[in-house]
């Protein structure tokens, strides 16, 4: 028998996401995740029943109103108009319906845009700590992943660090705001400096560098904050959105890629994205396209999420954890009280509290907790965090203190 | 302003599907397709209301039964078991649930498998006349598309023609049975010869050549035929399936890629496919995964489809058209009575009967008609076909005759 051959290219793709996949599939969480009694802070997954309005919208959109209801769908006019209108209303940027390209969630939208613009071997810069699959998706679309660290004190973009890794082969820079895992919303002044730097670098090398703005969490904002979209500041911008966060339905794949209205030469870019859509990524399901306008009006309870954030941040700080309050997105990012975050995560796991070790997201010494855990899980976990702090301190390598960020 | 750069690679991708996209977007059909009075035979799209059982299944699957109902989904056990069971029952091949990789329809499943196995520049053979997007998807996944013509008399696979284009760089051969557009089901004796040839070629070049069996229509069978899956005959086989045909819901993206149980080294291949799934293609929606076991029991009315086939074949033959009766799939493939199939299609379109010119599917001189048109459309179209035959004959270049295939 001959060996069944597989693509060598996949090794690079796989290595990019190996740490998180290994954790999700081989850690104790992998075997315990369905147990009712655990406290599960690992992923941005729902732990309470879905929004009733969501269920109603999906069920309504499942009732056919014409023969073509479940027929082939492209970027249909009604959902694209609704998405563009929402961007105009929320971001105050004149997005147009014909620049909306529907995608099966943010990850597909990212693969779509990279497929549309990259030549093999071109570089794509992303920030570290990163979302788990940036490196894999860049490698998958034949790009070269390049890291730029964010400021480790403020978690703001480090524009100089990005500038330092830009080369004549840089084709795109990915930013994610509100950020997973840091919770940071990049402020206008940083975005302006980023735009200036990208404009200067594009001019220097005689070719435009794209900004890809991953805004999956752009509705998940705390403390009454407004969201400044990076795409408002730089013409060669793509916006990526997913409905999975605001609706907390990550298993229902609906999102889009939007070309900034300021982008030059949009007709050519639209045609490239459409070609990539036709080549295997495909369109969101008919039901989700029909439901999209109604889904635009729904969002999980952000006040509840914020109360959960405040409760946990206060409890953890009182217990001696270093943790900052995120400005947006789903996650807390406490320092582990011992240097080995994986070892600390195991201490918690022994008491059925599951969190993500920072080292799987290139942030050793931290751990990530999703605020999508239920209130019950939050309450039950608090004494476990206290006990784990005590255990860690007894082990004699405490690095935690009551210092606030 | 600098030009907005796009991938040069997309030119090759786009050119593969340019003829059909151009027809769909710029022909009279593009502007008339929503008019109630037309007879629309262009695509395998629904023209009657969906199966009530389908709507019920989707609505039931939309009601959450646990907190994780709309949470992240992978290749979930229940739908994968149901799909494998169905393959075992229908094809009598011992497919296993862990070899089922869910995909958003057949086109995504094809992109997935090619992504998992191809090195850039490797060749993928497909049959002509082809499905419209084979060339684009092969090019998109960095393969080199290679054509092998089917037998023009019988529309059976031409194993010698495939053998003639196999080289040391051939990685895969795609076959599609029941075939779109020819309606041919490749018989066991042909599949055995194909398997022998592929085995010999793999041995000769010291590396396995995969068989990719696109079986989107494997439930759409006429005259009580059974379907012999090409994957029963050759170990290095992948099976691609879509629920869009049996349910006539092409806008609801649900299908899968299955590794043949005979495939050597399946553990490695599974891992490769999983990596490709994680890299942008993603999973079918949660609702469709929940509904899948119930959807397995549903199918459009094949007797009705067969009656429509018979009615049209008889009427067209009586009018002097050359047309064979398809063994499966959705399509009739009559000869155009004049050599220029596009000109003939325009004659029909002038009377609001829309069919697909064969030249967009590499079959000049023919036209394709989808049997998914409604009975009303079929009835209304018959006098138009008669009139078009008369018009074509008057123009003095008749090539039609009453000869049966």
Boltz contact constraints between the chains, C-beta under 6 A:
constraints:
  - contact:
      token1: [A, 1]
      token2: [B, 264]
      max_distance: 6.0
  - contact:
      token1: [A, 2]
      token2: [B, 202]
      max_distance: 6.0
  - contact:
      token1: [A, 2]
      token2: [B, 208]
      max_distance: 6.0
  - contact:
      token1: [A, 3]
      token2: [B, 265]
      max_distance: 6.0
  - contact:
      token1: [A, 4]
      token2: [B, 208]
      max_distance: 6.0
  - contact:
      token1: [A, 4]
      token2: [B, 263]
      max_distance: 6.0
  - contact:
      token1: [A, 4]
      token2: [B, 264]
      max_distance: 6.0
  - contact:
      token1: [A, 4]
      token2: [B, 265]
      max_distance: 6.0
  - contact:
      token1: [A, 4]
      token2: [B, 269]
      max_distance: 6.0
  - contact:
      token1: [A, 5]
      token2: [B, 207]
      max_distance: 6.0
  - contact:
      token1: [A, 5]
      token2: [B, 208]
      max_distance: 6.0
  - contact:
      token1: [A, 6]
      token2: [B, 116]
      max_distance: 6.0
  - contact:
      token1: [A, 6]
      token2: [B, 117]
      max_distance: 6.0
  - contact:
      token1: [A, 6]
      token2: [B, 272]
      max_distance: 6.0
  - contact:
      token1: [A, 7]
      token2: [B, 117]
      max_distance: 6.0
  - contact:
      token1: [A, 7]
      token2: [B, 118]
      max_distance: 6.0
  - contact:
      token1: [A, 10]
      token2: [B, 272]
      max_distance: 6.0
  - contact:
      token1: [A, 10]
      token2: [B, 275]
      max_distance: 6.0
  - contact:
      token1: [A, 13]
      token2: [B, 275]
      max_distance: 6.0
  - contact:
      token1: [A, 13]
      token2: [B, 279]
      max_distance: 6.0
  - contact:
      token1: [A, 14]
      token2: [B, 275]
      max_distance: 6.0
  - contact:
      token1: [A, 45]
      token2: [B, 71]
      max_distance: 6.0
  - contact:
      token1: [A, 45]
      token2: [B, 72]
      max_distance: 6.0
  - contact:
      token1: [A, 46]
      token2: [B, 67]
      max_distance: 6.0
  - contact:
      token1: [A, 46]
      token2: [B, 71]
      max_distance: 6.0
  - contact:
      token1: [A, 47]
      token2: [B, 67]
      max_distance: 6.0
  - contact:
      token1: [A, 48]
      token2: [B, 67]
      max_distance: 6.0
  - contact:
      token1: [A, 49]
      token2: [B, 64]
      max_distance: 6.0
  - contact:
      token1: [A, 49]
      token2: [B, 67]
      max_distance: 6.0
  - contact:
      token1: [A, 50]
      token2: [B, 64]
      max_distance: 6.0
  - contact:
      token1: [A, 50]
      token2: [B, 70]
      max_distance: 6.0
  - contact:
      token1: [A, 58]
      token2: [B, 62]
      max_distance: 6.0
  - contact:
      token1: [A, 59]
      token2: [B, 59]
      max_distance: 6.0
  - contact:
      token1: [A, 59]
      token2: [B, 62]
      max_distance: 6.0
  - contact:
      token1: [A, 62]
      token2: [B, 58]
      max_distance: 6.0
  - contact:
      token1: [A, 62]
      token2: [B, 59]
      max_distance: 6.0
  - contact:
      token1: [A, 64]
      token2: [B, 49]
      max_distance: 6.0
  - contact:
      token1: [A, 64]
      token2: [B, 50]
      max_distance: 6.0
  - contact:
      token1: [A, 67]
      token2: [B, 46]
      max_distance: 6.0
  - contact:
      token1: [A, 67]
      token2: [B, 47]
      max_distance: 6.0
  - contact:
      token1: [A, 67]
      token2: [B, 48]
      max_distance: 6.0
  - contact:
      token1: [A, 67]
      token2: [B, 49]
      max_distance: 6.0
  - contact:
      token1: [A, 70]
      token2: [B, 50]
      max_distance: 6.0
  - contact:
      token1: [A, 70]
      token2: [B, 249]
      max_distance: 6.0
  - contact:
      token1: [A, 70]
      token2: [B, 251]
      max_distance: 6.0
  - contact:
      token1: [A, 70]
      token2: [B, 252]
      max_distance: 6.0
  - contact:
      token1: [A, 71]
      token2: [B, 45]
      max_distance: 6.0
  - contact:
      token1: [A, 71]
      token2: [B, 46]
      max_distance: 6.0
  - contact:
      token1: [A, 71]
      token2: [B, 251]
      max_distance: 6.0
  - contact:
      token1: [A, 72]
      token2: [B, 45]
      max_distance: 6.0
  - contact:
      token1: [A, 72]
      token2: [B, 250]
      max_distance: 6.0
  - contact:
      token1: [A, 72]
      token2: [B, 251]
      max_distance: 6.0
  - contact:
      token1: [A, 73]
      token2: [B, 251]
      max_distance: 6.0
  - contact:
      token1: [A, 104]
      token2: [B, 282]
      max_distance: 6.0
  - contact:
      token1: [A, 107]
      token2: [B, 280]
      max_distance: 6.0
  - contact:
      token1: [A, 108]
      token2: [B, 280]
      max_distance: 6.0
  - contact:
      token1: [A, 108]
      token2: [B, 282]
      max_distance: 6.0
  - contact:
      token1: [A, 111]
      token2: [B, 280]
      max_distance: 6.0
  - contact:
      token1: [A, 117]
      token2: [B, 6]
      max_distance: 6.0
  - contact:
      token1: [A, 117]
      token2: [B, 7]
      max_distance: 6.0
  - contact:
      token1: [A, 118]
      token2: [B, 7]
      max_distance: 6.0
  - contact:
      token1: [A, 136]
      token2: [B, 279]
      max_distance: 6.0
  - contact:
      token1: [A, 137]
      token2: [B, 279]
      max_distance: 6.0
  - contact:
      token1: [A, 137]
      token2: [B, 280]
      max_distance: 6.0
  - contact:
      token1: [A, 140]
      token2: [B, 279]
      max_distance: 6.0
  - contact:
      token1: [A, 202]
      token2: [B, 2]
      max_distance: 6.0
  - contact:
      token1: [A, 207]
      token2: [B, 5]
      max_distance: 6.0
  - contact:
      token1: [A, 208]
      token2: [B, 2]
      max_distance: 6.0
  - contact:
      token1: [A, 208]
      token2: [B, 4]
      max_distance: 6.0
  - contact:
      token1: [A, 249]
      token2: [B, 70]
      max_distance: 6.0
  - contact:
      token1: [A, 250]
      token2: [B, 72]
      max_distance: 6.0
  - contact:
      token1: [A, 251]
      token2: [B, 70]
      max_distance: 6.0
  - contact:
      token1: [A, 251]
      token2: [B, 71]
      max_distance: 6.0
  - contact:
      token1: [A, 251]
      token2: [B, 72]
      max_distance: 6.0
  - contact:
      token1: [A, 251]
      token2: [B, 73]
      max_distance: 6.0
  - contact:
      token1: [A, 251]
      token2: [B, 286]
      max_distance: 6.0
  - contact:
      token1: [A, 252]
      token2: [B, 70]
      max_distance: 6.0
  - contact:
      token1: [A, 252]
      token2: [B, 285]
      max_distance: 6.0
  - contact:
      token1: [A, 252]
      token2: [B, 286]
      max_distance: 6.0
  - contact:
      token1: [A, 253]
      token2: [B, 282]
      max_distance: 6.0
  - contact:
      token1: [A, 253]
      token2: [B, 285]
      max_distance: 6.0
  - contact:
      token1: [A, 263]
      token2: [B, 4]
      max_distance: 6.0
  - contact:
      token1: [A, 264]
      token2: [B, 1]
      max_distance: 6.0
  - contact:
      token1: [A, 264]
      token2: [B, 4]
      max_distance: 6.0
  - contact:
      token1: [A, 265]
      token2: [B, 3]
      max_distance: 6.0
  - contact:
      token1: [A, 265]
      token2: [B, 4]
      max_distance: 6.0
  - contact:
      token1: [A, 269]
      token2: [B, 4]
      max_distance: 6.0
  - contact:
      token1: [A, 272]
      token2: [B, 6]
      max_distance: 6.0
  - contact:
      token1: [A, 272]
      token2: [B, 10]
      max_distance: 6.0
  - contact:
      token1: [A, 275]
      token2: [B, 10]
      max_distance: 6.0
  - contact:
      token1: [A, 275]
      token2: [B, 13]
      max_distance: 6.0
  - contact:
      token1: [A, 275]
      token2: [B, 14]
      max_distance: 6.0
  - contact:
      token1: [A, 279]
      token2: [B, 13]
      max_distance: 6.0
  - contact:
      token1: [A, 279]
      token2: [B, 136]
      max_distance: 6.0
  - contact:
      token1: [A, 279]
      token2: [B, 137]
      max_distance: 6.0
  - contact:
      token1: [A, 279]
      token2: [B, 140]
      max_distance: 6.0
  - contact:
      token1: [A, 280]
      token2: [B, 107]
      max_distance: 6.0
  - contact:
      token1: [A, 280]
      token2: [B, 108]
      max_distance: 6.0
  - contact:
      token1: [A, 280]
      token2: [B, 111]
      max_distance: 6.0
  - contact:
      token1: [A, 280]
      token2: [B, 137]
      max_distance: 6.0
  - contact:
      token1: [A, 282]
      token2: [B, 104]
      max_distance: 6.0
  - contact:
      token1: [A, 282]
      token2: [B, 108]
      max_distance: 6.0
  - contact:
      token1: [A, 282]
      token2: [B, 253]
      max_distance: 6.0
  - contact:
      token1: [A, 285]
      token2: [B, 252]
      max_distance: 6.0
  - contact:
      token1: [A, 285]
      token2: [B, 253]
      max_distance: 6.0
  - contact:
      token1: [A, 285]
      token2: [B, 285]
      max_distance: 6.0
  - contact:
      token1: [A, 286]
      token2: [B, 251]
      max_distance: 6.0
  - contact:
      token1: [A, 286]
      token2: [B, 252]
      max_distance: 6.0
